Amino acid sequence: MAINIVAQNKKARHDYEILEKFEAGIVLSGAEVKALRAKRTNLSDAFCRFIKGELYLMNAHIAHLETANKYFTPDTRAPRKLLLHKKELEKLYVKVHKDGLTIVPLMIYFNERNYAKVSIAIAKGKKLHDKRADMKAKTLDREAKTAMKNRSY
């Protein structure tokens, strides 16, 4: 059984150079898990931040479902705690505060055991010329593939 991807952060791969990836659990309420299963989430502006020694997912939008409790609507962009081992947290903390790197969420998914997980990465911001070089390389690669595909024998 493969993983079930709920949301991806395509903007992160464009804006950052991914150095190292981690898998983290996420603390959610029942209605939020239902919203994730319905794929009612968005990671485009999300980021991770340390608050009192714990890592939180900030600004990730998880919509409120109409089928959930009508009288209690939680904040859709509330900070959500990420669950990592202590050594992983210490490693991330050092990378962020000493090396000046960033932690970005890449995707939210359900793993084989049906637990909601967040794939996060240590990333370094790209400069404008790096983004242009990546776009140029992708264009050249795409043109080469179409040329090979359309080549007749």
MOZITA-V216236 format. One record per run of one state. SS is the DSSP state (H for helix, E for strand, L for the rest). FROM is the first residue (numbers start at 1). TO is the last residue. Records with the same first field share a line. If there is no record, write none. Layout:
SS=FROM-TO + FROM-TO
//
This chain:
L=1-3 + 9-9 + 27-29 + 38-40 + 43-46 + 52-53 + 59-60 + 63-79 + 84-85 + 100-101 + 111-115 + 126-127 + 151-153
E=4-8 + 16-26 + 41-42 + 47-51 + 54-58 + 61-62 + 80-83 + 102-110 + 116-125
H=10-15 + 30-37 + 86-99 + 128-150
//
